[in-house]
Amino acid sequence: MQVTELSAEGLKRQFKIVVPAGELSAKVDARLAELAQTAQMPGFRPGKVPVGLLKKQYGQALFGEALEQAVNTSTSKAIEDRGLRIAMQPRVDLKQLEEGKDVEFEVAVEVMPEIGKLDFSELKLERLKATVPDKDVDEAIDRIAKANREQQPVDPPRPARKDDAIRLDFVGSVDGTEFPGGAAQDYTLELGSGAFIPGFEDQLIGAEVGQTIDVKVTFPADYGNAELAGKDAVFKCTIKEIRELVDQPIDDSLAKKSNFETLEAMRKAVADRIGQDYAQVSRSMIKRQLLDKLADEHKFAVPEGLVDGEFEAIWQRIEEAKKAGEKVEDDEEKMRKEYREIAERRVRLGLLLAEVGRSNSIDVTPEELNQAVMREAMRYPGQERQVLEFYGKNAELKERLRAPIFEEKTVDFILELARVEEKAVTPEELLKAAREAEETEESKDQEPAAN
């Protein structure tokens, strides 16, 4: 094998490789000899087929097999001998391919950039920290109590009010003709829930048991049933029962209904959950802040091929958004330039985090990957087993969960080294800051490209 370096510009390398014809012939002859030991052909005993006949029948296929092996092996060796860390699969261009002659081909690769030593000890970041106020816990407990309200018949009898639950029969018609799906018996409807067509529930406020009321409504123009969309309808409703929702006392009995021993235990659990929500918001903000600083402070060159691939993935989503009728920027040239910059930023961040992980032996353990699969399964209540089986049979899909885990572990590693100052804020201040940061970053797709 003869390797000649043709060019070395930036991260791009190009080689010319020549594989001697004799080397390929030797590989083909070796395969023919191996095949001859077991080959069967009419008129010959197994293992006694002449090599000449086998070559005539299989020679072309074996030459192709030997060629592919030679190209892969010689390309890998050329890269390994030069100590190159390639960014993506090499591009091979065959220049001379003829049986009996030396094979010549050119290999173009892009190498990983030299990022250099990374020191995060002087990196300054601010983490907003919100303490859960008692009023947030009180409001959450109130919502739990409201969700646990019980219904009981109104006594003494009275007209229906908003938030009452009424049991009724109804029949709907358009232009005097009943339509499919427009009737029900003993239906329970909570007034004010917004479960029915706008205006329907309002007309039942003030109704009494035994009363029959014609409820007149207009189906929305975008109603799911095209035959009813935009049409006027009348629902003849007969009120059969009115029940009121009775508030539950906030005490240990309420806690037990929610699987807690005491009200105090429930309050602690609620406070912890809210605290976790605030911590997640804070985490997202400091991660965004970290990625912004990393992108601003590290401007190394990135492989063009990786940027091309990332840009194409982004642009495909833009094209899909167009087809879905979403409004996008009219100036396509401007959009391409902006999204090309976004793609380059994402690739650079991805390479940077990958280098931090590689140089510090950060890895994703099988246990962490299995936990991620379990979390995915928990997103589909009642189908957990099917999801687990699906991931078990699709190793590639399971591996896709590795990148976000690796990214979070690497971010945590950097945060441990950085100079992080905590700033106490109210929940309102935290959420306001998060909204403002989100609005600022809307056009800057800053998540790193997975590597």
C-alpha positions, 0 to 999 in steps of 0.5 A: 500500500502506498499513501500520498498526502495530497492536501492538508488545509485547516481540518481537511485532509486528502490522501491518494492510496494505491493498493498493488494488484498483486495484493488484491489477487492474493486475497481473491485466490485465498478466498477461492481456495477457501471456497473450493474446500466446500463448493458444490457444482453439478458433475463434481464431488463436494470440495472437488470443483476446479478453482478455474470454474469457481473463479469464472462463476464467483471471481467478480464478486470475490474481487469486489469483496477484496476491493471493499476490504482493501479500501477500508483497511488501507483507509483506516491504516492511513488515518491511524498511522497519522494519528488523526481523529476524524470527525465523520466517515471518510469520503472515498473516490475511486480513480482507477479500478480494473482487475489486474491493475493497481487500484488507486483511490483518493480519501478525503477526511475532516479531522477533529479540531484541537480544542486545547486545555480547558480551564473552567475555574475562572468561569463565573456563573449565577444561579438563581435560587427561590425558596418555596413560600408558604402561600405557594404550598397553601394554594397547592393544598387548596387545589388538592382539597378542591379536586377532592370535593364531594358531590351531594344532592342540594337540600333544600332544592334550589336552582342550579348554580355555577360549579354545580353538577347536574344530571340531565337528558338531552337531545340535539337537533339542527333545523328540527332534525336530530343528528348522530351523537347529539343525545344522551341520558343521565349525563352528568355535567359540571356547570362552568367546566367548559366541557360543552359548546360555548354558551351551553352551560351558561343557559342551564344556570338557574334551571330547576329539577324537572324543568325542560329547557331549550338550549340554543347554541352555534357550533364553532366554525372549526368544529371537528364534525364538518357537517355541524361546523358553524350551524345553529342547534337546539338541545332539549334538556331535561334536568333530573338532579342537581348536586353541589360540590362540598368543600373538604376540610384541610386536615389529616383526613384529606392527607390520607385521601392523598396517601399521606399519614398527616397533613404536615407530611402532605405539606412537606411533600408538596413543598418539596415538589414545588421546590424541585420545579423551581430548581429545574427552572433554575437549572435550565437557566444556568445551563443556558448561561453556561452554554452561552459563555462556552460558545462566546469564549471558544471560537475554534474551527469546526468540521464543515461536514458536521455543520452541513449535516446539522444545518440540513437537519435544522432546515428540514424542520423549517421546510416541514413547518412551511408545509404545516402552514407555519409563518416563517421568514420570507427572506430565505437567504437570510434564514439560511445564513442565520441557521447556518450560524446556529448549526455551527454554534451547536456543533462547536458546543457539541464538540466542546462538551464531547472533549470535556467528557473524553478528557475527564472520562465522563461516561454513561453507565448501563444503569443510567441508560436503563433508568432513562429507558424506565423514565421513557416507559413511565411517560406511557401509563398502562403501556410500560411493558410494551415500551420496555420491550420496544427499547429492549429490541431496538438497541440503536433507539436505546443508544439515542438516550445516551447523548442527553445523559452525557450532556447533563453529566458533562454540564454538571462536571463543568458547574462543579469547577466553575465559580457559581454564585447563588442569588436568592430570588422570589419565585415570581422573580425566578419565573420572570427571569426564565421567561425573559431568558426564553424570549431572548434565546428563541431564535438561538437554538443553542442546544449542542449537537449530539456527538 
